[in-house]
């Protein structure tokens, strides 16, 4: 699991810095990302966000990381904490992410990522009907009652 943690640390640093040279080697050739609004990005589109300066981060980190392996695949769930902007517009400060890594203990690559808003966090859409349902109002931990 240490190799997975090291991979994730390097990946998060490369994302924050917009380091496309590192990201190019960390993403598989057929990498696919699904964003919190349902859009799909290929590897080249993911890298282009940084190359064109459209996406900038002041902060990018992972917390609440849970990783498990199955053969040559690692499945990671985490909270992605960010502060930044895309084309001058603020991005969500927190998403829940599922990352699929492939390879072996010494050579992981990111094959896919799927991100979802965390209800009640800055930048996320409101919880449908939350104003009329006290049990659905977000709690400080990001959960619901």
N, C-alpha and C positions, 0 to 999 in steps of 0.2 A: 504494500500500500504506500510505502514511502515514495516509490517512483511515480505513482499517481499524484501524490501531494506535490512533488517537485514539478511535475508537468503542469499542474493547475496553477502553481505559483508563477512559473515562467509565462504561461499563457495569459494570466491576469495582468502581469507587468507589461507584456507586449501589447495587449489591448489598450491599457491605459496610455502607453507611450505612442500608440499608433505605429508600432514597429512591424511593418509589413514583411520585412526580411525574415524575422523570426516566425511570424504567423504563417508565412508561405510554407515553411518546413513543418509546422505543427498541424496544419490542416491536411486531411487526405485530399487526393485529387478530385474525388467525388463528394466532398464536403457539402452538406446542406444545412441551412439554418431556417428555423421557423420563428418569426418574431411574435411579440405579444399581441399584435393585431392580425396575425394569420398570414402575413406576407412570407414568401420563401426567397432565400438568397442562396446562390451558388457560391463556391469558393471565390471566384473572381469578383462577384458583386460584394461579398463580405469584405474582401481586401480593398476594393475600390472606395468604400466608405471612408477609409483612412487615407488612401492615396490622394483623393481629391479634396481632402480637408473638410468633407461634409460632417464627419463625426469627430468630436473632440471630447475627451474625458479629463476632468480634474481629479476624479477618484474612480477606481474600479477595483472591487474586491469580491471575494467569495466568503460566505459564512454558512453555518449550518450544513456543512458538507457531509454527505453520506455516500460512500463509495463501496461497490461490491464488484466482484469479477465473476465471469463465466467464460472459461476457456481463454481465448485471446481478446476478450471484450471486457471493458469496464463500464459500468453504468453509474453515473454520478448524479445525485440531486443536490442542489445547493440554492442558497439565496444569493443573488447577484446584486451587490450594492454599488450604485453608480451615482456620479454627479457629472453632468456633461450636457452637450447639446448636439443636435443633428440639424444642419442647415440653419443654425441660429435659434432653434427651438429647444427648450429644455426636454430632456428625456426622463422617463420614469426613474425614480430613485431606487426602486427595488423591483426585481422580478424573481420568480422562481424558475430555475433552469434545470433541465435534464440534459446532461452531456453524455454522448456515447464515444468512448475511446476505443481504438483498436490497436493491436500490436502485441507486445510482450512487456514484461516488467522493465526492460531497459529502453524501449523505443515506442512510446505511446504516441498516437496521433488522434486528433479530434475529427471524428467522422460526421457527427451531427450534434446540433444543439436545438432545443426547443424551449422557448421562453414564454412565460405566462405572467400577467399582472398579478400582484398580490393585493387583494381588495383592501381598501382603506389606506394604502400608502400613497405618498405624494406622486402625482403623475398618473395614477391608475384611475380608470373610470369608476364612477360611484357604484356601490352595491345596489342592484335593482331593488327598489322598494324599501331600502334600509331606513329611510326617514320615518316610515310608518311601522317598522318592525324593530323594536329595541333589541331583540335577540340577535339581529343580523348586524348590529353596529360593530365596527372593528374595535378590538381591544388593543392596548399598547403593544402587545406581542405580535400584532398583525393577524391574529385569529379572530374568531367570533365566539360569542357566549354559547 
